């Protein structure tokens, strides 16, 4: 949030922030660029607070008229995204997961670290019937 906005930003607006993935690298890059204050969804506060010199706060607390946002414990980051879905999976991988889940085939995931094997392995339970 730009420092010039401060408490002069409109308070009559309803602000709603949803948790997002990848808040940690975004906050790291912003701190390197010279920012120190951040407004994040409450579910992302714990992750954003891992970055030294970053002050992450939830917007609703800041603009509710409080002088200092309360320091309540943020819920675990995974709570906001309760069940992984296929929205962030590439088309080819999505097709392979859907076919394997529908036909109840085994799926072998191979690749270097960081390629997304764990991410893909977490998605099939959402495809299967209860």
VMD Tcl script that draws the C-alpha trace (Angstrom):
set ca {
  {0.00 0.00 0.00}
  {1.51 3.36 -0.93}
  {2.60 5.38 2.13}
  {0.79 8.50 0.86}
  {-2.54 6.68 1.18}
  {-2.18 6.09 4.92}
  {-5.30 6.86 6.91}
  {-6.53 9.31 4.26}
  {-7.99 6.53 2.11}
  {-11.78 6.40 1.99}
  {-13.23 4.57 4.97}
  {-16.73 4.27 3.60}
  {-15.83 1.64 1.04}
  {-16.19 -2.05 1.75}
  {-12.85 -3.74 1.19}
  {-12.69 -7.50 0.85}
  {-9.47 -9.44 0.41}
  {-9.35 -13.09 -0.53}
  {-6.36 -15.32 0.24}
  {-3.99 -15.88 -2.65}
  {-1.17 -18.26 -3.38}
  {2.32 -16.87 -3.78}
  {2.10 -14.04 -1.26}
  {5.57 -14.85 0.15}
  {7.58 -14.13 -3.04}
  {5.42 -11.05 -3.70}
  {6.18 -9.62 -0.26}
  {9.89 -10.46 -0.58}
  {10.07 -8.60 -3.92}
  {8.17 -5.62 -2.50}
  {10.49 -5.38 0.54}
  {13.48 -5.42 -1.81}
  {11.81 -2.58 -3.75}
  {11.55 -0.51 -0.56}
  {8.03 -1.19 0.72}
  {7.44 -2.22 4.32}
  {3.67 -2.06 4.97}
  {1.38 -4.61 3.34}
  {-2.32 -5.27 3.33}
  {-3.14 -8.94 2.92}
  {-6.05 -11.27 3.54}
  {-6.13 -12.62 7.07}
  {-5.37 -16.12 5.79}
  {-2.11 -14.82 4.25}
  {-0.88 -12.88 7.30}
  {1.20 -15.68 8.76}
  {3.00 -16.27 5.44}
  {3.62 -12.56 4.83}
  {4.93 -12.14 8.38}
  {7.79 -14.55 7.62}
  {9.56 -11.79 5.67}
  {11.88 -9.63 7.81}
  {10.99 -5.89 7.80}
  {7.48 -6.56 6.47}
  {4.45 -5.38 8.42}
  {1.42 -7.28 7.14}
  {-2.03 -6.25 8.30}
  {-5.57 -7.05 7.35}
  {-7.28 -4.14 5.61}
  {-10.57 -4.28 7.51}
  {-8.73 -3.74 10.80}
  {-6.73 -0.83 9.42}
  {-9.73 1.06 8.05}
  {-12.21 0.29 10.80}
  {-10.89 3.32 12.67}
  {-8.58 1.47 15.03}
  {-5.31 3.19 15.84}
  {-3.40 -0.06 15.82}
  {-4.60 -3.27 14.22}
  {-5.11 -6.00 16.78}
  {-2.47 -8.69 16.71}
  {-4.75 -11.70 16.52}
  {-3.35 -14.97 15.31}
  {-3.96 -15.58 11.63}
  {-5.53 -18.89 10.68}
  {-3.25 -21.40 8.97}
  {-2.68 -20.54 5.32}
  {-4.11 -23.84 4.11}
  {-7.50 -23.24 5.77}
  {-8.62 -20.72 3.17}
  {-7.95 -23.10 0.33}
  {-9.52 -26.16 1.88}
  {-9.47 -28.46 -1.13}
  {-7.03 -28.05 -4.02}
  {-8.62 -27.78 -7.43}
  {-7.45 -27.84 -11.04}
  {-7.65 -24.10 -11.67}
  {-3.85 -23.65 -11.60}
  {-2.90 -26.85 -13.43}
  {-1.70 -26.84 -17.06}
  {-4.10 -28.34 -19.62}
  {-2.04 -31.44 -20.44}
  {-1.54 -32.30 -16.78}
  {-5.22 -31.63 -16.07}
  {-6.27 -34.04 -18.84}
  {-3.94 -36.73 -17.51}
  {-5.30 -36.31 -13.97}
  {-8.92 -36.41 -15.13}
  {-8.41 -39.56 -17.21}
  {-6.48 -41.30 -14.43}
  {-9.14 -40.40 -11.85}
  {-12.08 -41.34 -14.08}
  {-10.63 -44.70 -15.08}
  {-9.04 -45.33 -11.66}
  {-5.58 -45.71 -13.20}
  {-2.31 -45.30 -11.35}
  {-0.37 -42.15 -12.08}
  {3.43 -41.91 -11.98}
  {4.71 -38.39 -11.39}
  {8.37 -37.82 -12.20}
  {10.42 -34.68 -12.57}
  {12.95 -32.38 -10.91}
  {12.24 -30.66 -7.59}
  {9.79 -27.81 -8.02}
  {8.18 -29.21 -11.16}
  {4.80 -29.58 -9.44}
  {4.58 -33.28 -8.60}
  {3.18 -32.68 -5.12}
  {0.77 -30.06 -6.40}
  {-0.56 -32.50 -8.99}
  {-0.75 -35.35 -6.47}
  {-3.00 -33.25 -4.21}
  {-5.60 -32.60 -6.95}
  {-7.20 -36.02 -7.74}
  {-9.20 -36.38 -4.49}
  {-11.32 -33.43 -5.64}
  {-12.12 -35.29 -8.86}
  {-13.27 -38.50 -7.20}
  {-16.85 -39.01 -6.01}
  {-17.48 -39.16 -2.26}
}
mol new
graphics top color blue
foreach p $ca { graphics top sphere $p radius 0.5 }
foreach p [lrange $ca 0 end-1] q [lrange $ca 1 end] { graphics top cylinder $p $q radius 0.2 }
display resetview
